[in-house]
Amino acid sequence: MRMSRTHSALAAVAAGLLAVSLASCGNNGGAQDGNGFTVGLLLPSQQVTRYEKSDRPMIEKRVKELCPGCTVDHANAGDDVASQQRQMNSMITRGVGALILDAVDAKALRSSVQAAHKAGIPVVAYDRLAEGPISGYASFNGGQVGRLQARALLDAMRAKGDGRQIVMMNGDPSSPNAIWFRKGALSVLKDKVRIGKSYDVVEYRPDNAYDNMRAAITALGPHRIGGVLAVNDSVASGAISALKSARVRPVPPVTGQDADLDAVQRIVSGDQYMTVYKPFKAEAHAVAAMAVALGRGQSLRHIARTTVDNATTENIPASLLTPVAVTAANIRKTLIKDGVYTVEDICTPKLRSACDKAGLTR
């Protein structure tokens, strides 16, 4: 994935949102004279909780703010490629004005993206960059995600004096983001640690991560793993369960991504070292602005200040936002400050003592 013309992503999003909200309605989807159109929203998974709890409501709300006459037609594929293909093809047949696609499998959805293009329906890739003639892309800098995870893991291992061997629990092999995350992490880890085992966790599923981690423990030994670079919080949960099942004490530092509530609670309790927080509101607002602009036949030049390439298309307008590393030390300054969670959400009675230690008092 190549990037060019990179500028300030956050500033670009702010300018783009203002431009879209002030712009008059254009063509493509009947948005003239205050009339709206339908934005199709295709999400990939219910296993990863952020999509239904965070992304969907924020995208729906922002589309409505930018285009009061617009509606959002939502579908979740439940990690099934065939289901997402059917959902997308159905939306194309119904003639939506624009599509937001977070692909289960970037390559497998190419034919559906091509079908949308032939039908004159712009497709905005969200979070994961699908193949085919994509019109825009809103996500976070995946390379930076991997670098944040790797730096945090090295810091934690140095603090614990836990040696130089790690296990890498990468993302689903069909996900272009997984490749991006891994490359970013390896750019930091190179020549600093030994990667004892590396796995591509199919569908990012915790049960698959559990099986992979059990295999790593068997191969390397339960006390020869200094850290685990887990690509996201779902994978981290499976890896941590496997370590606990094998009675590895203490659990070595484990990374994550997505700032799921249960992961934040694991960070407070000490079972997980860190997660990567991707401010979903900014990402959701960026993709909503792109979909509304494209549905109106407008340019993305005020929204997207960089470009990316996928396997089939070059110079796709993109908004790439900046992720944030979260440990127990900065939960209050990040997730609580941004309103993602309250202290009450995180600090169950069981975690009260750990929350006090982390400075998470009511």
ABEGO torsion letter per residue (X at the ends): XBBBGBBBAAAAAAAAAAAAAABBBBBGGGABGGBBBBBBBBBABAABAAAAAAAAAAAAAAAAAABAABBBBBBBAGGBAAAAAAAAAAAAAAGBABBBBBBABAAAAAAAAAAAAAAGBBBBBBGBBBBEBBABBBBBBAAAAAAAAAAAAAAAAAAAGAEABBBBBBBBAABAAAAAAAAAAAAAABGABBBABBBBBBGGBAAAAAAAAAAAAAAAEAAABABBBBABAAAAAAAAAAAAAAGBOBBBBBBBBGGBAAAAAAAAAGABABBBBBBAAAAAAAAAAAAAAAAAGBBAAAABABBBBBAABBGBBBBBBBBBBBBAAAAAABAAAAGABBAAAABBAAAAAAAAAAGBBX
